[in-house]
Amino acid sequence: MSILLTGGLGFIGSHVAAVLQEHGQEVVLLDNLCNSQASVAKQLELLCAQPIPFYEGDVRDHALLDSIFSKHPITAVMHFAGLKSVAQSVQDPLLYFDNNVGGTITLLQVMQRHGIHQLIFSSSATVYGVPLYLPYDEAHPTKPINPYGRAKLQVEEILADLAISDKRWAIAALRYFNPIGAHPSYTIGELPNDQPNNLMPYINQVASKHRPFLTVFGNDYDTKDGTGERDYIHVMDLAEGHVAALRFLDTSAGLHTLNLGTGQPYSVLEMIQTFEKASGQTIPVQMGPRREGDLPIYYASAAKAQSILHWQAKRSLWEMCDSAWKFQLQHLRSLTASV
Ligand SMILES: NC(=O)c1ccc[n+]([C@@H]2O[C@H](COP(=O)([O-])OP(=O)(O)OC[C@H]3O[C@@H](n4cnc5c(N)ncnc54)[C@H](O)[C@@H]3O)[C@@H](O)[C@H]2O)c1
């Protein structure tokens, strides 16, 4: 029995693959490498000391999905494949609706044809939009403020209709907050192909002198120190949340929407200070203007995931920063060694 991970070579998918393997679960990986590298598949094989089937291809490719489901005894799918830049989604919304919504529809059609009804979908806290209250709980109204978030919400709506149409579907839409950090082997981590979309890869690049300074967008918000506050969650905690969700779906049909966060917001400056302590590096900072569409603060209520999945994030901000930096160092060493 195998689990198919679409986007399985990406940041979150690769960590979930490692944790599933640790639990004795076989995985099959599909990724078109638009934001990852084939070397991650090799790293995962080394980490898990066994071969892992990897298909380079697109989740919108019906024929490829058909052949994967025919070849492997797949019982469930974790659907990570997606584009994740809010700014890019504003510039090119069709790309986002095609890849993130269209890709999911193709996947669901092929799953249905092959009689596979267990799915974990990577949703996002961006579905909530401007907070009417905090922490966001799952009952908070959803009104995303950009095409990336709207594409996530559209998929959630499709999943809700699907679950009503056929009672065999067992689906978890996991609304991630801000995953950072790396696997304790430091051999997999967050490695975007182009300019990073998130704070931690930027900090890593400044710490390793690949960028001269970090721009902090806005220090005049109504938050504890004026900079934005987010609910950072260790990617290993997030990965363990997927294992708990998969177990839960074994006995729970329907669509289940759950936040995966810690419930604890940290500011950009707190994050930088913690990173500096964990890494021993100095992060030069320049204050910039607020970015269009950025929210001052948001964080999760983690209560539903705790009560339903019996799962709770347990790693600290320091562990997130420490592991992210150690991964960066290991990655740079491997690049130097391969020259
Ligand atoms: N990282 C975050 O902060 C965050 C927060 C909330 C939700 N999410 C969602 O979680 C999922 C995984 O995020 P991540 O941080 O690991 O991103 P990532 O970019 O590291 O991983 C996504 C992977 O999907 C692949 N991919 C994209 N489109 C594809 C397609 N059409 N066919 C096949 N492969 C494709 C990319 O090459 C990449 O390896 C995404 O759906 C993202 O929207 C991420």
The ligand as an SDF file (V2000), in Angstrom:
LIG
                    3D

 44 48  0  0  0  0  0  0  0  0999 V2000
    5.0380   26.8330    2.5200 N   0  0  0  0  0  0  0  0  0  0  0  0
    4.0010   27.5590    2.9510 C   0  0  0  0  0  0  0  0  0  0  0  0
    4.1940   28.5850    3.6060 O   0  0  0  0  0  0  0  0  0  0  0  0
    2.5900   27.1060    2.6630 C   0  0  0  0  0  0  0  0  0  0  0  0
    1.5480   27.6480    3.4390 C   0  0  0  0  0  0  0  0  0  0  0  0
    0.2430   27.2530    3.1530 C   0  0  0  0  0  0  0  0  0  0  0  0
   -0.0260   26.3420    2.1430 C   0  0  0  0  0  0  0  0  0  0  0  0
    1.0160   25.8430    1.4120 N   0  0  0  0  0  0  0  0  0  0  0  0
    0.7020   24.9070    0.3220 C   0  0  0  0  0  0  0  0  0  0  0  0
    1.3720   23.6920    0.5670 O   0  0  0  0  0  0  0  0  0  0  0  0
    1.7430   23.0790   -0.6580 C   0  0  0  0  0  0  0  0  0  0  0  0
    3.2140   22.7600   -0.6230 C   0  0  0  0  0  0  0  0  0  0  0  0
    3.9330   23.9500   -0.3520 O   0  0  0  0  0  0  0  0  0  0  0  0
    5.5270   23.9910   -0.2790 P   0  0  0  0  0  0  0  0  0  0  0  0
    5.8930   25.0630    0.6590 O   0  0  0  0  0  0  0  0  0  0  0  0
    6.0560   22.6290   -0.0640 O   0  0  0  0  0  0  0  0  0  0  0  0
    5.8290   24.5130   -1.7400 O   0  0  0  0  0  0  0  0  0  0  0  0
    6.9450   24.0050   -2.7530 P   0  0  0  0  0  0  0  0  0  0  0  0
    6.9250   24.9370   -3.9060 O   0  0  0  0  0  0  0  0  0  0  0  0
    8.2260   23.7930   -2.0520 O   0  0  0  0  0  0  0  0  0  0  0  0
    6.3760   22.5720   -3.1790 O   0  0  0  0  0  0  0  0  0  0  0  0
    5.3820   22.4250   -4.1570 C   0  0  0  0  0  0  0  0  0  0  0  0
    5.8920   21.4010   -5.1570 C   0  0  0  0  0  0  0  0  0  0  0  0
    4.8860   21.1980   -6.1290 O   0  0  0  0  0  0  0  0  0  0  0  0
    5.5200   21.1280   -7.4030 C   0  0  0  0  0  0  0  0  0  0  0  0
    4.4900   21.5000   -8.3740 N   0  0  0  0  0  0  0  0  0  0  0  0
    3.8750   22.6850   -8.5530 C   0  0  0  0  0  0  0  0  0  0  0  0
    2.9640   22.6010   -9.5280 N   0  0  0  0  0  0  0  0  0  0  0  0
    2.9820   21.3370   -9.9750 C   0  0  0  0  0  0  0  0  0  0  0  0
    2.2730   20.6240  -10.9940 C   0  0  0  0  0  0  0  0  0  0  0  0
    1.3580   21.2330  -11.7470 N   0  0  0  0  0  0  0  0  0  0  0  0
    2.5420   19.3130  -11.1580 N   0  0  0  0  0  0  0  0  0  0  0  0
    3.4750   18.6860  -10.4240 C   0  0  0  0  0  0  0  0  0  0  0  0
    4.1920   19.3090   -9.4590 N   0  0  0  0  0  0  0  0  0  0  0  0
    3.9470   20.6150   -9.2440 C   0  0  0  0  0  0  0  0  0  0  0  0
    6.7120   22.0680   -7.3200 C   0  0  0  0  0  0  0  0  0  0  0  0
    7.7510   21.7420   -8.2200 O   0  0  0  0  0  0  0  0  0  0  0  0
    7.1560   21.8620   -5.8790 C   0  0  0  0  0  0  0  0  0  0  0  0
    8.1330   20.8580   -5.7630 O   0  0  0  0  0  0  0  0  0  0  0  0
    1.3690   24.0630   -1.7650 C   0  0  0  0  0  0  0  0  0  0  0  0
    0.1410   23.6650   -2.3120 O   0  0  0  0  0  0  0  0  0  0  0  0
    1.2170   25.3860   -1.0330 C   0  0  0  0  0  0  0  0  0  0  0  0
    0.3020   26.2410   -1.6520 O   0  0  0  0  0  0  0  0  0  0  0  0
    2.3130   26.1970    1.6560 C   0  0  0  0  0  0  0  0  0  0  0  0
  1  2  1  0
  2  3  2  0
  2  4  1  0
  4  5  1  0
  4 44  2  0
  5  6  2  0
  6  7  1  0
  7  8  2  0
  8  9  1  0
  8 44  1  0
  9 10  1  0
  9 42  1  0
 10 11  1  0
 11 12  1  0
 11 40  1  0
 12 13  1  0
 13 14  1  0
 14 15  2  0
 14 16  1  0
 14 17  1  0
 17 18  1  0
 18 19  2  0
 18 20  1  0
 18 21  1  0
 21 22  1  0
 22 23  1  0
 23 24  1  0
 23 38  1  0
 24 25  1  0
 25 26  1  0
 25 36  1  0
 26 27  1  0
 26 35  1  0
 27 28  2  0
 28 29  1  0
 29 30  1  0
 29 35  2  0
 30 31  1  0
 30 32  2  0
 32 33  1  0
 33 34  2  0
 34 35  1  0
 36 37  1  0
 36 38  1  0
 38 39  1  0
 40 41  1  0
 40 42  1  0
 42 43  1  0
M  CHG  2   8   1  16  -1
M  END
$$$$
